[in-house]
Amino acid sequence: MQDLKLAVLIDADNIPSSHIQEMLEEISKNGTPTIKRIYGDWTKPNLTGWKNVLLENAITPIQQYSYTTGKNSSDSALIIDAMDILYSEKVNGFCIVSSDSDFTRLSTRLREAGMLVIGIGEKKTPQPFIASCNKFIYIEILKTEEKATVAKTQEKPESKSKPQPATKALDKVDRKTTKLILQSVDELSDESGWTFLGSLGSYINKKRPDFDPRNYGFTKLYDLIKYMDKFEIDERDSGGYKHVKHIYIRSLE
């Protein structure tokens, strides 16, 4: 994933500028943002917040005038650019930063062309756009990263108690989520019922692109699994010189 070249296309009309640093850091975890463009009508005062952060983050602003009142004018410019970039074959994937469902067809088309598509938007993002992406990340969880890191450093190493959410959760671990995880574990399990935790997260993401343990207040899937208290956990030595542990889980139900 580190060698993946990404085109980052931001819809300025639908995303707050206050989260730009966290968004770029999150994108860098998935690949290298080789193209960074943001679309909007820069003659309007509502985009002033974005103007202040573009230069320091090396994001190229694309001017798109509003020809019709009440319509997001940046949609068409972003879509046209995305297709041009696709055919230029300069990137391996796209990151579309928007909470607008108008980009659903674009995301679908890019995936049909073999591109990885990552979506970033607010919790209000319509489900069709979320479902059209390979992976979707809610902006609201990105601000919690620093708090989660601080909480983790304050944990006592000897503590073996059930982990609790380190940050404020966007969602509850409800029956639907529990069923999703249980079914996924069952589908990935070997003959003895054990499932490798390292494969579980990506498998669940294929079913539900917006699945992320951070949505439930946990920085790692392992902590979420322990919190659920529905699985037997087995830490196995990988046999490598660094004694890395491979974690396997098995349903208790």
C-alpha positions as CSV (number, residue, x, y, z in Angstrom):
1,M,0.0,0.0,0.0
2,Q,2.9,2.4,0.6
3,D,3.8,2.5,-3.1
4,L,0.2,3.3,-4.1
5,K,-0.1,6.6,-5.9
6,L,-3.3,8.5,-5.1
7,A,-5.1,11.4,-6.6
8,V,-6.8,13.4,-3.8
9,L,-9.8,15.4,-5.1
10,I,-11.6,17.6,-2.5
11,D,-15.1,19.1,-2.8
12,A,-14.6,22.3,-0.8
13,D,-18.3,23.1,-0.7
14,N,-19.1,19.9,1.3
15,I,-16.1,19.5,3.6
16,P,-14.9,21.7,6.5
17,S,-11.3,23.0,6.3
18,S,-10.6,22.5,10.0
19,H,-9.9,18.8,9.5
20,I,-7.4,19.1,6.6
21,Q,-4.3,18.0,8.6
22,E,-6.0,14.9,9.9
23,M,-7.4,14.0,6.5
24,L,-4.0,14.2,4.8
25,E,-2.4,12.1,7.5
26,E,-5.1,9.5,7.1
27,I,-4.7,9.5,3.3
28,S,-0.9,9.0,3.7
29,K,-1.6,5.7,5.6
30,N,-3.1,4.3,2.4
31,G,-0.6,5.6,-0.2
32,T,1.3,8.6,-1.5
33,P,-0.9,11.6,-2.5
34,T,0.8,12.6,-5.8
35,I,-2.1,14.8,-7.0
36,K,-3.9,17.1,-4.6
37,R,-6.7,19.3,-5.9
38,I,-9.6,21.1,-4.4
39,Y,-12.7,22.4,-6.2
40,G,-14.9,25.4,-5.4
41,D,-16.0,28.9,-6.2
42,W,-13.1,30.8,-4.6
43,T,-14.9,34.2,-5.1
44,K,-17.3,33.2,-2.3
45,P,-16.6,34.1,1.3
46,N,-17.7,30.6,2.6
47,L,-14.4,29.1,1.4
48,T,-12.2,31.6,3.2
49,G,-11.2,28.9,5.7
50,W,-9.8,26.7,2.9
51,K,-7.8,29.5,1.4
52,N,-5.7,29.7,4.6
53,V,-4.6,26.1,4.5
54,L,-4.0,25.4,0.8
55,L,-0.5,26.7,0.4
56,E,0.9,25.0,3.5
57,N,-0.5,21.7,2.4
58,A,0.4,22.0,-1.3
59,I,-3.2,21.6,-2.5
60,T,-4.0,23.1,-5.9
61,P,-7.2,25.1,-6.0
62,I,-9.4,24.7,-9.0
63,Q,-11.8,27.6,-9.7
64,Q,-15.4,26.7,-10.7
65,Y,-17.9,29.4,-10.9
66,S,-21.5,28.9,-9.7
67,Y,-23.6,29.2,-12.8
68,T,-26.8,28.0,-11.1
69,T,-28.1,29.0,-7.6
70,G,-28.4,26.1,-5.2
71,K,-26.3,23.7,-7.2
72,N,-22.8,22.6,-6.2
73,S,-20.7,23.9,-9.1
74,S,-17.6,22.0,-8.2
75,D,-19.1,18.6,-9.0
76,S,-18.6,18.7,-12.7
77,A,-15.1,20.1,-12.6
78,L,-14.0,17.4,-10.1
79,I,-15.6,14.6,-12.2
80,I,-14.0,15.8,-15.4
81,D,-10.6,16.0,-13.8
82,A,-11.0,12.6,-12.3
83,M,-11.6,11.0,-15.7
84,D,-8.7,12.9,-17.2
85,I,-6.4,11.6,-14.4
86,L,-7.8,8.1,-14.9
87,Y,-6.8,8.0,-18.5
88,S,-3.4,9.6,-17.9
89,E,-2.5,6.4,-15.9
90,K,-0.5,8.4,-13.4
91,V,-2.1,7.0,-10.3
92,N,-3.3,3.7,-8.9
93,G,-6.2,5.1,-6.8
94,F,-8.4,8.0,-5.9
95,C,-9.4,9.6,-2.7
96,I,-12.6,11.6,-3.1
97,V,-13.2,13.9,-0.1
98,S,-16.9,14.9,-0.1
99,S,-20.2,14.2,1.7
100,D,-22.1,14.5,-1.6
101,S,-23.9,11.5,-3.1
102,D,-23.4,13.1,-6.6
103,F,-20.0,11.4,-6.7
104,T,-21.5,7.9,-6.4
105,R,-21.4,7.2,-10.2
106,L,-17.8,8.6,-10.5
107,S,-16.6,6.3,-7.7
108,T,-18.3,3.3,-9.3
109,R,-16.8,4.1,-12.7
110,L,-13.3,4.4,-11.2
111,R,-13.6,1.1,-9.5
112,E,-14.8,-0.5,-12.7
113,A,-11.5,0.7,-14.2
114,G,-9.6,-1.1,-11.5
115,M,-8.8,1.9,-9.3
116,L,-8.8,1.8,-5.5
117,V,-11.4,4.4,-4.3
118,I,-11.2,5.8,-0.8
119,G,-14.0,8.1,0.3
120,I,-13.7,10.7,3.2
121,G,-16.7,12.6,4.4
122,E,-19.0,13.5,7.3
123,K,-21.3,11.1,9.1
124,K,-24.2,12.6,7.1
125,T,-22.8,11.2,3.8
126,P,-25.5,9.2,1.9
127,Q,-25.1,5.5,1.9
128,P,-25.0,5.1,-1.9
129,F,-21.7,7.1,-2.0
130,I,-20.3,5.1,0.9
131,A,-21.2,1.8,-0.7
132,S,-19.5,2.8,-4.0
133,C,-16.1,3.2,-2.4
134,N,-13.6,0.5,-1.4
135,K,-13.2,2.2,1.9
136,F,-15.0,5.1,3.5
137,I,-13.7,7.1,6.5
138,Y,-15.7,9.5,8.6
139,I,-14.1,12.8,9.3
140,E,-15.5,12.9,12.8
141,I,-13.2,10.1,13.9
142,L,-10.0,11.7,12.7
143,K,-10.0,14.4,15.4
144,T,-10.1,11.6,18.0
145,E,-6.8,10.1,17.0
146,E,-4.7,12.3,19.3
147,K,-6.9,11.7,22.3
148,A,-6.8,8.0,21.7
149,T,-3.0,8.0,21.6
150,V,-2.8,9.9,24.9
151,A,-5.3,7.5,26.5
152,K,-3.2,4.5,25.3
153,T,0.0,5.9,26.9
154,Q,-1.8,6.2,30.2
155,E,-2.9,2.6,30.3
156,K,-1.2,0.4,32.8
157,P,0.8,-2.4,31.1
158,E,-0.2,-5.0,33.7
159,S,-3.9,-4.3,33.2
160,K,-5.7,-7.3,31.7
161,S,-9.2,-5.9,32.1
162,K,-11.7,-5.7,29.3
163,P,-10.7,-2.6,27.2
164,Q,-13.0,0.3,27.1
165,P,-13.5,2.9,24.3
166,A,-10.6,5.3,24.4
167,T,-12.6,8.1,22.6
168,K,-16.2,9.1,22.0
169,A,-17.8,6.7,19.7
170,L,-19.8,7.6,16.6
171,D,-21.7,4.4,16.6
172,K,-22.7,1.7,19.2
173,V,-21.7,-1.9,18.8
174,D,-25.3,-2.8,18.1
175,R,-26.8,-6.1,17.0
176,K,-26.2,-5.4,13.3
177,T,-22.5,-4.8,13.8
178,T,-22.2,-7.8,16.1
179,K,-23.8,-10.0,13.5
180,L,-21.5,-8.6,10.8
181,I,-18.4,-9.5,12.8
182,L,-19.7,-12.9,13.9
183,Q,-20.6,-13.9,10.3
184,S,-17.3,-12.7,8.9
185,V,-15.4,-14.6,11.5
186,D,-17.4,-17.7,10.7
187,E,-16.8,-17.3,6.9
188,L,-13.1,-16.9,7.3
189,S,-12.5,-19.6,9.9
190,D,-10.6,-22.8,9.4
191,E,-11.9,-26.3,10.2
192,S,-11.3,-25.8,13.9
193,G,-13.1,-22.5,13.9
194,W,-10.1,-20.2,14.2
195,T,-9.8,-17.0,12.2
196,F,-6.7,-14.9,11.6
197,L,-7.4,-11.4,12.9
198,G,-5.1,-9.8,10.3
199,S,-7.5,-10.9,7.6
200,L,-10.7,-10.0,9.3
201,G,-10.6,-6.2,9.0
202,S,-10.1,-6.0,5.3
203,Y,-12.7,-8.8,4.8
204,I,-15.4,-6.8,6.7
205,N,-14.5,-3.7,4.7
206,K,-15.4,-5.5,1.5
207,K,-18.9,-6.0,3.0
208,R,-19.2,-2.5,4.6
209,P,-16.8,0.1,3.4
210,D,-17.4,2.4,6.3
211,F,-16.5,-0.2,9.0
212,D,-13.7,1.1,11.2
213,P,-13.0,0.2,14.9
214,R,-12.5,3.9,15.5
215,N,-16.2,4.5,14.8
216,Y,-16.8,2.6,18.1
217,G,-14.1,4.4,20.1
218,F,-11.3,1.9,19.6
219,T,-8.0,2.5,17.7
220,K,-7.6,-1.2,16.8
221,L,-9.9,-4.0,15.8
222,Y,-8.2,-6.2,18.4
223,D,-9.5,-3.9,21.2
224,L,-13.0,-3.9,19.7
225,I,-13.0,-7.7,19.6
226,K,-11.9,-8.0,23.2
227,Y,-14.6,-5.5,24.2
228,M,-17.3,-7.5,22.6
229,D,-16.5,-10.5,24.8
230,K,-17.8,-13.0,22.3
231,F,-14.5,-14.5,21.1
232,E,-11.8,-16.8,22.4
233,I,-8.4,-15.2,21.6
234,D,-5.2,-17.1,20.9
235,E,-1.9,-15.3,20.4
236,R,0.5,-17.5,18.5
237,D,4.2,-17.0,17.9
238,S,5.0,-16.3,14.3
239,G,8.3,-17.9,14.5
240,G,10.1,-14.8,13.3
241,Y,13.2,-13.4,14.9
242,K,11.2,-10.5,16.4
243,H,8.8,-12.9,18.0
244,V,5.8,-11.2,16.5
245,K,2.5,-12.6,17.7
246,H,-0.2,-13.6,15.3
247,I,-3.7,-13.3,16.8
248,Y,-6.4,-15.8,16.0
249,I,-10.0,-15.6,17.3
250,R,-12.8,-18.1,17.6
251,S,-16.5,-17.4,18.3
252,L,-17.8,-18.5,21.7
253,E,-21.3,-18.7,20.4
